[in-house]
Amino acid sequence: MSTRTVTLLGSTGSIGAQAIDVIRDNPDRFRVLALSAGGADLRLLAQQAVELQVEQVAVARDGESVRADLAEALAEAAREAGHTAYGPEIVLGQEASTQVAGSGADVVLNGITGSIGLRPTLAALAAGSTLALANKESLIVGGPIVKAAAGPDQIVPVDSEHSAIAQSLRGGRREEVRRLVLTASGGPFRGRTREELADVTPADALAHPTWDMGLVVTTNSATLVNKGLELIEAHLLFDVPFDDLAVVVHPQSVVHSMVEFHDGSTILQASPPTMHIPIALGMSWPERLVDVAAPCDWSQAATWEFYPLDDEAFPAVRLAEQVGREGGTYPAVYNAANEVCVAAFHAGRIPFTAIVDTVAAVVEEHAGRTGNGIGGSAVDLDVDQVLAADAWARTTAARVLELPTDTAEETAR
């Protein structure tokens, strides 16, 4: 494989940091052109930029004070690393990630969290870059818009479940597939009843037994909203109807997902729980890098367990399937309302069970709206409709929860 140029969106987050691990271990395979981040940790962003000697550094915040702070952080990091002549282009503002995403790198890894990743996703596709997609929300809310913008095999999934399916699909022809089976760890509350979930705390929700993820994704794993989003993502990525998708709980998180074929065979992808493998594949697809992570140790006894999903205690997957079948702006509403609820939960304003209950209430209210831009194809759904539905859902969730009026706006950043 020749050296590929890469743009990393969300470089200071969990996915971005692990992508840099992979790049650091494979300096002959990748050259990073640009980094983008929200701007919460300018020092880390500057250190990454100096280490990778990127040409552009993008921050979602704006203003002369942000520019000055970033320039100072870059200068300090450069002095510490002995690269005093280093001076990348600084790009600021809400469209900063979109700008660098469209700069034409061979690969754009979208590791942004939330629906704000939609425009960068579309920019990367328009520029002809391979999109290594960790920002599942952009595909889910954009749906037919993103699919229409993508060329054949232009999107490579980075979620471990969808990477596993993509790998397993190599074992047979698409017409031989009976169904796709997504695995879920069950999160930190697996086995609890709905009543037992009423008093769990934010700290409890972030204590994931197998994965180390950011605040939003870890909380979504605890509610199983994340698996609901991944169900919609699988439907869109692989053109498989919801009737041919299933979710099973697998606490060990070693089997990352499976493909069941019509002769009764099932092919699965297994590896210890690490995101390095799907991230590396996202950037190097269809080739594999060497020694990205340790494989399973087959010399040690191990047990893999599988359980049915408890839809009563964790209704998020069932609700996601409902909105996925509806299509149009429904997935955007589901996702946006959830982001508001997750923020409210971590602020101590609502109990854990109110997260999915509120999302369901917002989805139901959306069903009664007129002129809500519901459509099943790129012809009758556009970015403005998606973003309008996203904004409406945030405002509605805040109203339902009786939160301050600026809460919805804060969660959209």
Residue pairs with C-beta under 8 A, 6 or more apart in sequence:
1 29
1 284
1 287
3 28
3 29
3 30
3 31
4 29
4 30
4 31
4 106
4 107
4 283
4 284
5 30
5 31
5 32
5 33
5 105
5 106
5 107
6 19
6 23
6 30
6 31
6 32
6 33
6 105
6 106
6 107
6 108
6 109
6 283
7 32
7 33
7 34
7 35
7 36
7 100
7 101
7 103
7 105
7 107
7 108
7 109
7 124
7 129
8 16
8 19
8 20
8 32
8 34
8 35
8 36
8 109
8 111
9 16
9 36
9 97
9 100
9 101
9 108
9 109
9 110
9 111
9 112
9 117
9 120
9 135
10 16
10 36
10 37
10 38
10 110
10 111
10 112
10 113
10 117
10 134
10 135
11 17
11 19
11 20
11 35
11 36
11 37
11 45
11 48
11 111
12 37
12 38
12 40
12 41
12 44
12 45
12 48
13 37
13 111
13 112
13 113
13 214
14 111
14 212
14 213
14 214
14 217
14 275
15 109
15 111
15 134
15 158
15 275
15 279
16 35
16 37
16 109
16 111
18 275
18 276
18 279
19 109
19 111
19 279
19 283
20 48
20 51
20 52
21 276
22 30
22 276
22 279
22 280
22 283
22 289
22 292
23 29
23 30
23 32
23 52
23 283
24 51
25 292
26 280
26 289
29 284
29 289
30 283
32 52
32 53
32 54
33 54
33 55
33 56
33 100
33 103
33 105
34 54
34 55
34 56
34 57
34 58
34 100
34 103
34 105
35 45
35 48
35 49
35 52
35 54
35 56
35 57
35 58
35 100
36 57
36 58
36 59
36 60
36 91
36 96
36 97
36 100
36 101
36 112
36 120
37 45
37 58
37 59
37 60
38 59
38 60
38 61
38 413
39 45
39 59
39 60
39 61
39 66
39 70
42 59
42 69
42 70
42 73
43 73
43 76
43 77
45 57
45 59
45 70
45 73
46 57
46 70
46 73
46 74
46 76
46 77
47 77
47 81
48 54
49 57
49 74
49 77
49 88
50 74
50 77
50 78
50 80
50 81
50 83
50 86
51 81
53 83
53 86
54 88
55 88
55 89
56 88
56 89
56 90
56 91
56 100
56 103
57 70
57 74
57 88
57 89
57 90
57 91
58 90
58 91
58 92
58 96
58 97
58 99
58 100
59 66
59 70
59 90
59 91
59 92
59 96
60 93
60 94
60 96
60 97
60 116
60 413
61 92
61 93
62 92
62 93
62 94
63 92
66 92
67 90
67 92
70 90
70 92
71 90
74 86
74 87
74 88
74 90
78 84
78 85
78 86
91 99
91 100
95 119
97 112
97 116
97 117
97 119
97 120
98 119
98 120
98 123
99 123
101 108
101 110
101 120
101 121
101 123
101 124
101 127
101 129
102 123
102 124
102 126
102 127
103 127
104 127
104 128
104 129
105 127
105 129
106 129
106 130
107 129
107 130
107 131
107 132
107 282
107 283
108 120
108 124
108 127
108 129
108 130
108 131
108 132
109 132
109 134
109 158
109 279
109 282
109 283
110 117
110 120
110 121
110 124
110 131
110 132
110 133
110 134
110 135
110 138
111 134
111 135
111 158
112 120
112 135
112 138
113 135
113 137
113 214
113 216
113 217
114 135
114 137
114 216
114 335
114 339
115 137
115 138
115 141
115 332
115 335
115 336
115 339
115 386
115 390
115 412
116 412
116 413
117 135
117 137
117 138
118 137
118 138
118 141
118 142
118 146
118 383
118 386
118 387
119 383
120 135
120 138
121 131
121 133
121 135
121 138
121 139
121 142
121 146
122 138
122 142
122 145
122 146
122 149
122 383
124 131
125 131
125 146
125 149
125 150
125 151
125 154
125 155
126 149
128 151
128 154
129 154
130 154
130 156
130 285
131 150
131 154
131 155
131 156
132 156
132 158
132 279
132 282
132 283
132 285
133 139
133 155
133 156
133 157
133 158
133 159
133 282
134 158
134 159
134 279
134 282
136 159
136 229
136 230
136 233
137 229
137 335
138 146
139 146
139 147
139 155
139 233
139 236
139 237
140 229
140 232
140 233
140 236
140 331
140 332
140 335
141 331
141 332
141 335
141 336
141 386
141 390
142 383
142 386
143 236
143 327
143 328
143 331
143 381
144 327
144 375
144 376
144 377
144 378
144 381
145 378
145 381
145 382
145 383
145 386
146 155
146 236
147 236
147 378
148 378
155 237
156 166
156 281
156 282
156 285
157 163
157 165
157 166
157 233
157 237
157 278
157 282
158 275
158 278
158 279
158 281
158 282
159 230
159 233
159 278
160 256
160 257
160 273
160 275
160 277
160 278
161 182
161 183
161 230
161 234
161 256
161 257
162 230
162 233
162 234
162 237
162 238
162 257
163 256
163 269
163 277
163 278
163 281
163 282
164 255
164 256
164 257
164 258
164 268
164 269
164 278
165 180
165 182
165 234
165 237
165 238
165 257
165 258
165 259
165 269
167 269
167 281
168 257
168 258
168 259
168 267
168 268
168 269
169 177
169 238
169 259
171 259
171 261
171 267
172 259
172 261
172 265
172 267
176 261
176 262
176 263
177 240
177 244
177 259
177 260
177 261
177 262
178 244
178 260
178 261
178 262
179 240
179 244
179 245
179 246
179 260
180 234
180 238
180 240
180 244
180 245
180 246
180 257
180 258
180 259
180 260
181 245
181 246
181 247
181 248
181 257
181 258
181 259
181 260
181 266
182 227
182 230
182 231
182 234
182 245
182 246
182 247
182 248
182 257
183 247
183 248
183 249
183 250
183 253
183 255
183 256
183 257
183 258
183 306
184 224
184 227
184 247
184 248
184 249
184 250
184 309
185 208
185 209
185 210
185 211
185 221
185 249
185 250
185 251
185 253
186 249
186 250
186 251
186 307
187 205
187 208
187 209
187 221
187 222
187 223
187 224
188 204
188 205
188 207
188 208
188 209
188 222
189 196
189 197
189 200
189 204
189 205
189 222
189 313
190 249
190 251
190 307
192 313
193 312
193 313
194 312
194 313
194 353
197 313
197 352
197 353
198 351
198 352
198 353
199 351
199 352
200 222
200 352
202 219
202 345
202 346
202 348
204 222
205 218
205 219
205 222
205 223
205 345
205 352
206 215
206 218
206 219
206 222
208 218
208 221
208 222
209 251
210 251
210 252
210 253
210 273
211 218
211 221
211 253
211 273
213 221
215 342
215 346
216 339
216 342
217 226
219 342
219 345
219 346
219 355
220 226
220 229
220 338
220 342
221 227
222 352
223 314
223 316
223 338
223 352
223 355
223 356
224 309
224 314
224 316
224 317
225 316
225 320
225 338
225 355
225 356
225 359
227 247
227 316
227 317
227 320
228 316
228 317
228 318
228 319
228 320
228 321
228 334
229 320
229 334
229 335
231 242
231 245
231 247
231 317
231 320
231 321
231 324
232 320
232 321
232 323
232 324
232 331
234 240
234 245
235 241
235 242
235 245
235 324
242 321
242 324
242 325
245 321
247 309
247 317
248 306
248 307
248 308
248 309
249 306
249 307
249 308
249 309
250 304
250 305
250 306
250 307
251 305
251 307
252 302
252 303
252 304
252 305
253 273
254 270
254 271
254 272
254 273
254 296
254 302
254 304
255 268
255 269
255 270
255 304
256 268
256 269
256 270
256 271
256 278
257 268
257 269
258 266
258 267
258 268
258 269
259 266
259 267
259 268
260 266
261 267
270 296
271 277
271 293
271 295
271 296
272 293
272 294
272 295
272 296
274 293
276 292
276 293
277 292
277 293
280 288
280 289
280 292
281 288
296 302
309 317
311 317
311 318
314 356
315 356
315 360
316 356
316 359
319 334
319 356
319 359
319 360
319 363
320 334
322 330
322 363
323 330
323 331
323 333
323 334
323 363
324 330
324 331
326 367
326 374
327 374
327 375
327 376
328 372
328 373
328 374
328 375
328 376
328 381
329 366
329 372
329 373
329 374
329 381
329 385
329 386
329 388
329 389
330 363
330 366
330 374
332 386
332 387
332 389
332 390
332 393
333 362
333 363
333 366
333 389
333 390
333 392
333 393
334 359
334 363
334 393
335 390
335 393
336 389
336 390
336 391
336 393
336 394
336 397
336 411
336 412
337 358
337 359
337 362
337 363
337 393
337 394
337 396
337 397
338 355
338 356
338 359
339 394
339 411
339 412
340 393
340 394
340 397
340 398
340 401
340 403
340 407
340 408
340 411
341 350
341 354
341 355
341 356
341 358
341 359
341 397
341 401
342 355
343 407
343 410
343 411
344 350
344 354
344 401
344 403
344 407
345 351
345 352
345 354
345 355
349 401
349 403
350 358
350 401
354 401
358 397
358 400
358 401
359 397
361 400
362 393
362 396
362 397
362 400
365 396
366 372
366 389
366 392
366 393
366 396
369 392
372 389
372 392
373 380
373 381
373 382
373 385
373 386
373 388
373 389
375 381
375 385
390 412
391 408
391 412
394 407
394 408
394 409
394 411
394 412
395 408
397 403
397 408
398 404
398 405
398 407
398 408
